[in-house]
Amino acid sequence: MVIFAYRSLFPLFKIVAGKLLARLIFSSIAAHSKPITSAFHYKMKIKYIPVFTNDIEKQVAFLTEILGFEVFGKKNLLPDQEGVLIKTNSPDLFMVVMTAPDGSYARSQIIINSHDCLSDYYNLKMAGVVFSNEPHYLPMGLGAEFSDPSGNQYLLIEERSYNSLA
């Protein structure tokens, strides 16, 4: 009778023991291993965002007078190409307004964080900004898109978490 019970439980014992052994091995490996990252990963950061235009004065006026950013100075980022530094609300992040070296320019896509998308939408609209749509819900929050006089695209976004109850 004891032999019968042992033989019928042995396959179950092998499965449970195998799972426990696997957990011990993998938890031991995980505890002693380090994540694989680049040596420069934690040191690198974005500092400049190019905003290309064919009319620097008009673009700077839009960014300062309409969007409320400040001119910080001038900087040569490309050979023989001086750009106007625009200070953002992030201390180490600047937009650089410049013409493209080859005369044509690629349009930038810039995301602006808002604490109150509806209020900012109406204030910018009153200042003459033409939006391509009204504020609407996106996966990352409430947003509205607009363009500047040079055709660069902006997304005004109020980030929201739709997964939390608070």
VENHU-V336914 format. One record per helix or strand of 2 or more residues. SS is the DSSP state (~ for helix, > for strand). FROM is the first residue (numbers start at 1). TO is the last residue. If there is no record, write none. Layout:
SS/FROM/TO  SS/FROM/TO
//
This chain:
~/2/32  >/48/52  ~/56/66  >/70/78  >/81/87  >/94/98  >/109/113  ~/117/126  >/136/138  >/141/147  >/153/159
//
